[in-house]
Amino acid sequence: MKSKAILFACTITLLSFFSCGEEDPEPLLICGVTDPVLQLTWLNELTAELDESYFNQYFYVTSGKYQGEDVFIVKNCCPNCNSVELVYSCQGNTIGFLAFDGVSIDPSEISDEQVIWRGINFQCGV
């Protein structure tokens, strides 16, 4: 009787490991790819150039949605730089820059923004 109880407990334990578990989530697609920095040639080349720059430790790239389309924004946290944050389409075309001037892209119009790449020896708290 004792061995049946142990067998039953082991069976229940094993079943709990294999049932009702969370499935792996679908990979996040940005511009139709799972790793845009590696899979989009223009973005791969741009991030390589940023890594070779003098200020590489301050640069990062985010992805987000603008007017329902995936976009990329090149940003930096350089304390001594006066920078323009360019917004790119999936094809690598500049579609504008971030500003609150009413002419450019208002940062609040970018949704679902996430960091997808950071420069070598990244120094920012992003």
Secondary structure, DSSP 4 states (H G I P E B T S, - for coil): -HHHHHHHHHHHHHHHHHSSPPPPPPPPPBTTBS-HHHHSHHHHHHHHHHHHSTTGGGEEEEEEEETTEEEEEEEE--TT-----EEE-TTS-EEEEB-SSSSSB-GGGEEEEEEEEE-TT--S--
